[in-house]
Amino acid sequence: MTKKTTIISEPIFDTLNTIQDDSRYIMTTNNPMALLNRIHAPEDFNRLTRDQLPDLARQIRQRIIQVVSENGGHLASSLGAVELTLAIHYVFDLPKDTLIWDVGHQAYAHKLITGRNWQFDTLRQYKGISGFSKIKENPCDGFTVGHSSTSISAGLGISCAKYLNRDDSHVISVIGDGSMTAGLAYEGMNQAGDLKRKLIVILNDNDMSISRNVGALSSYLSRTFSAKYLQTLRNQFGAFLKSLPKIGEDIYQIAKRSEESFKTFVTPGMLFEAFNFDYFGPINGHNLDHLIDILDNIKNTADSPVLLHVTTVKGKGYAPAEKNPVYFHGVGSFAVDTGKANGSAAKVPTYTQVFGDQMVKLGDTHPELVAVTAAMPEGTGLMDFCNRFPDRFFDVGIAEQHAVTFSAGLAVKGIRPVVTIYSTFLQRAYDQILHDVCIDAHPVVFALDRGGIVGEDGPTHHGLFDFAYLRPMPNMTVMAPMDENELARMLTTAVQHDGPIALRYPRGRGTGVPVAEPVKPLEIGKAKVLCDGDDLLIIAIGTGVQQALKAREILATEGIFATVINARFVKPLDQTLLLAKAAGLKRIITVEEHVLAGGFGSAVLELFMDHGLTDLHVKRIGIDDCFVEHGPQAVLKKEYQIDANAVAAAARELHGSR
């Protein structure tokens, strides 16, 4: 098959052309990456013969493992989708045809054969290529992704736009079975089946999202029948029909003609055909010949929605990832030969670990306490709680909206749910928090992991908007800890609070502060003065407190002395303390790892204005009106000017304004 596709795009790096001439990438018979290194753009891939694809798949896996072992990333998902990627590119004509990867965890092979092999060493690195599909990065990326279950809706929108533009090219949406637990996927399918526009949905079924899939739908999709089983079932059913007096033989003949319909009835096809999709599968997602043949057939015949169901192995081709796909879903650097993480085990626990430990302790003393998560029991630190209290642990799948309303229902009957979801994913349940929890002030605890800058996953994953979307809600309390001990205290506070309450904590390791026993709750809305100074006031929240304290040390060497307040609460603020200190010092800095618009600093400004403090000089430290790119947390904090040096610089400016 030869396709004529020419892509002209600006290289991401100025070094692209010189890298392409590097002797490492010259085609030789002894080069184990010869096929892959021949591909500079999609048209280079299209020149390959079909029998070269298995060797290319091997080279792609080798390249992915090598880079992810150094940079970290989403390994298992991408290894499982290599043959599927090659088949799609072999049959379809990108970027004329549009390919959308749901979430994008599985898109590394796609990046490698669309001209990004030469930048692949920069995967997830600062100013390198993204770990997800990104429209601005390459014209073959059909949609910018990062959150699950968007591909069908986006694909349908693109398909309708093509129809209106009289463009007859194809749209292919690849979605994982884990993403099929989210309602958004079915909202898209529902409209697609009604409109009957040309749309190809490929269900990549590996029986996993990040963790093992849960729920009735997972069981349904995983339902497979061997040929022997089907034959036995058919024979038994046929014998029964024939035994019916007078009409048996006629019904049996009708049933034989309907055999394919019967198979559809007992396999997942029935579900998708109910949405007016033509269903094919399930087929082996690692059989390139079969994949290419069926995709070619679908391409040439389908003029309405089609769903192709493929089964794959997450981590395919790398034994450690096949054995432990949960760990290798999103992994840091590791040794390729063993699969073990690089570096010695850190003694300081992560905030997630501290949270998980405290949940178990609270579970022992609070029988009404339950934990709710959305397909992330390991990532949110809840596995120990799950093992200790299996009847009080609920994994709802990738369904954040349902998680929140489900928890409101629990709370109505005296159960105390702790909904543990990454900050960026809880954005998907905004209305449910407002409507189903806050209106009636149900005592639901929201534990927002990964609050603030998360690092290499980039703009789709930074938790930089939670203060702004939570604090306007009546009845809601919002807090953020400065260290591990305060996290334990805030969780204890939240479990005892009679109303909606959220605590937000960062990704990564803590400060090394031990959790003091017994863990005492905090007084709602009370801040704490950490140190006094006569020159200016720094009011900080969460991780911003540590930056404020470091800035104070820098300033003290210059003869500038600051009062530092750990606000603890975004809502309610400690009005008495903050107003008194502000009135006395006049020069004020607020510090937060959050966008400035609607955040903690905005809340403090509102407080001052509402109480007539108009003669103050206030500088807010936070993220400006932009999306933060991917990179190491420390690098990004410096780049976006929310670290200690930025606080110190703002203090010097205010101090010099006297």
N, C-alpha and C positions, 0 to 999 in steps of 0.2 A: 504494500500500500504506500503510495506516495502522495503527500499532501503539500500544497503550496501555501505556506504561511511565512510571512516575513514580519519580524518584530523589530522596530527601531525604537530603542529606549535609552535614556541616559544611564550610564553605569552608576552604581551607588558609590563606588570609590574611584578616585582618580587613578589608582594603581591597577585598575582592571586590565588594561591593555598589556602592561608589562607582566602582570601575573600570567596572562594567557601564553606568553612566550617563554615562560619558565620551563626549563628542561624536564622538570618533574612531570609535566603534563604532555610531553611529546608522545605520540602514538608509537609504541614499539611492541613487539611480540612478547617481550619480557615484562611489560608493565601490567601489574595485576589490576589496575584501574583504567586500562586503555579505553574501553568503551565509554565509560562515564566521562573521562577527560576529553573525549571527542565532542561532547555536547556543550556548545556555547549558547544555544538558543533552541526553541522547539523544532525549528526546521532541521537541525542536526539530528535530533531524536527521530524525526520522521524518515530519515534516510536509512535507519537500521532495518535489518530484515527481522522477520518474526522469530526465527530460530536464534537470534542473538539476544533476545529479551531475557531468558533465564540467567545468562551470564551477567547481563546488566543489573538484574535484580540482586544478584550476589554482591556485585561491586557497590551498589547503592547501600545495601545493609552494612557493608564494611565501612563505608564512608560515614554513615549515620552513627554507628557505634563509636568510631574513632573520635568524632567531634563531640558527641554528647558526653563521652567519658571524660573529656577535658572541660567542657563548658557547662555541663548539666543540661537538662531539657526533658522533653516528653519523648522518651525512647520507645516504650513498648507499643504505644499506639501507632507510631510511624513505621516501626518494623512490621506490624501486622497488615499494613495497607500498601506494601510495595508493589505486589503484583496487580492489585486493583488500580493503582495509580498508572502503571505502565499500560494496562489495557485501555483505560480511559483515554490516555494521550494517544495511543496507537489508533484508536477508532475515531476519535473526535478531533476537530480542527480548532485548537485554541490559539489565540483568544477570540476568534470569530465565534465559536461555540463558547459558552460561559460555564465555568466549573466553580462550584461553591463547596468548600469544605466546612461542615458544621464544626464549631469550636476551633478547629485548626490543629488539634493535637497530632493529627495523622498526616500533616502536609509536608513533611521534610523531603520525601522522595519527589514530590511535586516541585519543590523549590530547586532540587538538584538538577532536574531535566528542563527547567525553564530559564536557564542562564545564570543560576545563582551558585553553581558548584564552586566558582572562584571566590565567592564571598562566604561560603558556608562555614569556614573556620571562625567567622565573626558572629555565628548564631547566638542570639540573646545577649551579645556583648554591647557595651555602650557604643552607640553610633554604628553598630553592626546591623545585620538583618534580623527581622523579628522572628520570634518563635511561632507566630501565627500567620495566617493569610492576611495580606494587607494591600488594598487597592493601590496605594501610593508607591508601593515597593516594586510591583511588577504587573504589566497588563494582563498576565494570565491568572492573576488572583481576582476572581470575580466579585468578591465581597470581603470587607474587613470583618474578621470574626474574633472571638475570644470567649464569649458566653455560649452556652449550648442551645440547641433546638431552634436556631434562627434560619437554617438553610432552606427549608421548604417555603416559608413565607417569603424570604428574599428571592428565592428562585422563581416563585410564581409571579412576583412583582416584575422581575426582569423579563420573564416570558411574556407577560401582558404588554410590557413596553415594546418588546420586539414585534409583537403582533401589530401594535398601533403604528410602529415604524416600518411595517411591511418587511420585516427581517425574519427570514425563515430558518435561522440557525437554531441550534439546540441549547438547552439549559440543563445542566446536570448538577443535582444537589446530592452530596454524599453525607449521610447522617448515621451516627452510631446508634446501636440499640439502647444504650443508656440515655441518649438524648430523646429517645422516643417515649420516655416517661413524663416528659414535660407537655403541658397542655398546648403550648404554642405550636408544637409540631402538628397536632391534630386540628388546630384552627386553620393552619395553612393547608393541610390535606382536605379539609372540609370545603374550602373555597375552590381549591384546585379541581376537585371532583365535580363541583358545580359548574365551573367555567369551562372545563374540558379543554384548556389550553395545553399546548405541547410542553411537557415537563417530565424529565426522567429523574426519579428519586432512587438512589442506591442505598439500601439499608445495609451497613457494614456491621454484621452481627458477630461479636466476639464474647457475648454473655457478660460484658463488663461495661461500666462507665469508667469511673476512677477506681471505685471499689466494686465488689461483686454486685450485680444488679439485684434489685429487690422488687417485689410486687407481683400481682397477677399477670401483668402484661409481659414481664420477663419470662415467666413460666410459659406463657402462650407462644412467644417468639421462639423459645428454645425447644418447642415440641417438634420432635422428628420421629419418623416412622421408617423402619427398615423395610426393604422389599419383602422379606419373609413375613413380617408382621402384617403388612398390607394384604399380601396374598392370603394369609390365613383368615384375616378379618373379612376379606371379600368372599372367600369360599363359604365361610360360616353364614354370612348374610345372604348369599345366593341360595344356599340350601334352605334357609328359612323361607325365602320368598317362594321357591318352587313348591314348598309344602302347603302353601295356602290353597284351599279348594277352589277349583274352576279358574280363578284369575291369577294364580301364582306364576305360571309360565309367562304370561303377558307382562306382568310387573317386573319379572326377572329380566326380560329383554330390554325393557325401558331402563332399568337400573344399569345394565351393562353399557348402554349408550351414554349413560350419565356418569361413567366411572371417573372421568376427569373432574366433574363437579363434586363427586364424592371426596376425591383426594383434596380438593380445595376446601371442602367443609371441615376436614379433620386436620388441616395444616393452616399456618398463619395467613394464607392467601385470602381466606374468607373475610378477615378483618379489613384488609386493604381494598378488596373488591367492593366492600360495603361503602367505601369512600369514592367509588367509581374509578379506581385505579386498576389497570391491567397488571396482574401480579405474575412474576416469574421467580422461580426459586423454591426453596433455598439451594444455592449452588456453592461449590467449593471456591472460595475467594483467593486461593493460591494456585489454581489451575489456569495458567495464562491462556492456553488454547481455548478452553471452554469460555472463559471470560470474554475474550475477544470475539468469539463467534456469536455469543448471545448479545453482546453490546452492538455488534455490527447489525444483527437482525433487528434489534430494537431501534437503532438509529434509522434504518431504512424503511421501517413500517409504522412506527408510532407517530400518531398525530394527535394524541390525547394523553392524559397522565398515565405514566407507567412506573411501577415499583419493582426493582430488581433486588432480591434478597440474597446477599452473599454471606457466607460464614467464614470467618477468619480466626487466626490464633494471635492473640495479643502478645507481642514480643517475639514473633516468628523469626527463627534463624539465629537467635542468641539465647542459649540454654538458660542462663540466669534470669533473663527477662521472661522467658516462657514459664519458668518455675515460680517466679514471684512477680507477676505483672502489676500488682498494686504498688510495690516499692518502685518498680521501674517505670511507672506511669509518668511521674515527674521526679527526676532524680538529680542529685548533685554529681560532682565529678567522682569517678570510680575507676578501679583497676580493671581493664578489659579482661584479663586472663581469669580473674576470680569473681568479678562483679561486686567486690566489696568497696565500700565508700573510702575515698582517700582521706588521709588525715587522722589524727588521734581523736578519740571520743572526748567531746568537750564536757567539762565539769559543770558549767553553768547551764541550767535547763532553759528551754525555750518558754516563752509566755504560754504557748499552747500546752506544753507539758504541765506547767504550773496550774493552768486552768483545769486540765483533766484530773490532776491529783486532787484538787480541791473539790471537784464534782463528786469524786468517790467518797471523800470524807463527809461531805454534806449529805450524800445519799444514805450514809449509815445512820444519820441522826434526823433526817427528814424523809419519812416514808412517802410523803406526798410528792416528792421531787421526781421528775422524769426528764429525760434528755431527748431532744428532737434534732435531727440533722437531715440535710438534703444530699444524700449520696456521698457524704464525706466523713465517715466515722473515724478513719485514721487521721485525715488531715486536720480535723478539729479536736483531736486528742481525746475522743470519747470511747475508745476501744476498751479501756479498763472498766469504765462505767458499764458498758454494754455487757462485758463478761461477768461483772459482779451483780448487775441487776437487769438481766435480759428482758424481764417483763415490763421494765420501766424505761426501755430504750426503743426509740422509733426512728428508723431510717425511711424516709418517705420517697426516696429517689430524687431525681433532678426535678423538683417541684416545689420551689420556694414559696409560691403563693399558697399552695395547699398546706405547706408546713406551718405557716402563720395562722391560717384560719382553723386548721386542725388543733393547734395549740390553744387558740381562743376557746374552742369547744371543750378541751380538757379543763381549762381554767374555770369555766362556768360551773363545773361540778367539783370544785375544790382541789383539783390537781394543780401542782405548781410546775409548769413546763419551762425548761431552759432551751430556747431555740438557738442553736449554735450554727451560724452560717458566716462565711466570709463576707466582709463588709460590701465588697463589690457585687456579690450575688444577692444580697438582701435588697439591693435596689429594685430587683424584679418584683418585690412584694410590697411596694410602697402603699398601694391602696388597701391591701389586706391589713397592714399595720394600722393605718389610719381608721378604716371603716370597721374592721372586725375586732380590733383590740382596744384602740384608744377611746372610741366613742363611749363604750361602757366601762372603760378603765379596768379591763381584765388584768389580773396579775400575771402577766407573761414576761419572762426575762429574755432579753435578746443579747446573746453573747456574740459580738462582732469581731471575729478573728481577722487578721491581716488588715487592720485599720492603718491608714497612712500609706507610705511608699513601700511597695512590696518587692521591687527589684526587677529581675530579668523578664518577667511576664508582661510588663509594659502597661499601656494606657487602659486596656480592657480589665486589668486586675488591680490597679492601685485603688485602695480604699480611701479616697480623698473627698467624699461627698456626704458621709454619714451624718456629721453634725448638722449639716445644712438641711438634709431631708428629714431628720428626726426632731430637731428642736422646735419647729413650728407646730408640732402636733400637741394639742391640749392633752393633759394628763400624763404625758411622757416625761420621764426623768432620764438624763443622759450624763454619763460619767466616763472618765478615762484615767487609768492608773499611771503613775510615774515610774513604778518598778514592780517586781514580782510580788512583794509583800502587799502592796496596795491592791494588786489584782485580786489576790485571795480575799482581802477584806471587802472589796467591791462586790465580788460574787456572793459572799456571805450576806452583805447588805441587800443585794438584789433579791435573793431568795426569801428574805424576810419582809420585803417591801410589798405593800398592798396596792399595787397598781402597775401599769406598764413601765418597764425600766430597761435601759440599754447600757452595757459596758463595752467599750471599744478598746482593743489592745493590739499591739503591732506584731508583725511577723519577725521571727528570729529569736535570738537568745536574749535573756534578761540582763540586768546590770550586775548580777552576782549577789544581790541582797537576799538573805534567807527569809523564808516565811516564818514570822513569829507566831508561836503557839501560846495560848489559844488565839485563834483568828477572831478578832473583834470587828463587828460591823462599824461602819462610818455613820456619822450623823448626816442625813440628807441635806445637801446644799451648803456644807461647811468647808471652806477652803483652809489652807494652812500656810502661815508665814514660815519660810525655810531659813531665811537670813535677812537681816536689816541693813539698810544703807541710806544715806541722806541725799544722794544725788538724783536717783531716778527709781522708778518702779517697773519691775518685769513681772507680768502675770502670764503664767504658762499653764498648758494643759497636756496631759499624756506624755508622749516622748519629748515634747517641747520643753518639759521641765528639766530634763538632763542637759539639753542644749543651753537653757537659761543659766543653769548652775556653772557650766563650763565657761560661758560668756562672762559671768560675774568674776570668775577667777582671772580671766584675761584682763578685764577692766580694772580689777583691784591693783594689778601691777602698774597701771597707768594713773593711779590715784583717783579712779572713778568708782564709787561704791553704790551698789544697787540693792534695793529690797527685792527679794524674789518670793513670789507667792505661787504655791501649787494650788491651782483652782479646784482640781479634782472633779468638779461638776461643770458641765456646759449649761445644764438646765436642771435645777434652778441655780443661779449664781449666788454667791455669798455677798449679798448687797451691802450689808453693814460693813464688812471688812474692806471690800473693794472701794466703796465710796469714801470711806475714811482715809485710806492710804492714798487714793488718787487726789483727794482735796489737799492733802499735805505735801505731796511730792510734785504734782503737776505734769511731770514728764514721764510718759508711760509707754511701755512696749508690751504688746501681746504676742505670744508665740504658740503656734499650732502646726501640726503636720497635716494640713487640710487646706482646701481651697479657701481663699479669703472671702469670697462671696457667700454670705449667709452662715459663715462659720463662727468659731469661738470669739475671734476678735470683733466680729460684727455684733455679737451678743453683748460684749463688754461696752462697745460704743453706744449701743442702744440704751444700756443701763445709765451711762453717764449723761446722755442727752435727755433721757426721761426725768433725770433728777437735777437738771439745770446746770451741770458742770460743763460750761462752754468755754472755759479759759484754760483747757488742758492741751498739751502737745502729745498726740498719740501716734505711734507708729506700729502698724500691724506686720508681723512676720508670718508668712504663709505662702501658699501657692497662688500665683497670679491666674488670670483668666486663660488657662491653657490646659491641654492634656500632657501629662508627664510621660516621656518616652521610657524605654527599657534601659536597664543598666544596674550596676551595684548600688545598694541603698545609700552608702556613704557618698558615692560619686554624685548621685542624683540630688541628695540633700545640699551638697555644695553647689551644684550647677543651678538649682532652683532657689538658692539663697534662703535656706531655712535651717542652716546649721549654726553652731556657736559663733563662728566668725561673722556670719550675717547679723546675728543678734548684737554682737559687740560693735559692729560698724554702725548699726542703727543707734546704739546707745551713744557712741561718740558724736554722731550728728545731732542728737537731741541735747546732749550735754553742752555742745558748742553753741547751741542756739540761745543761750542765756544772754 
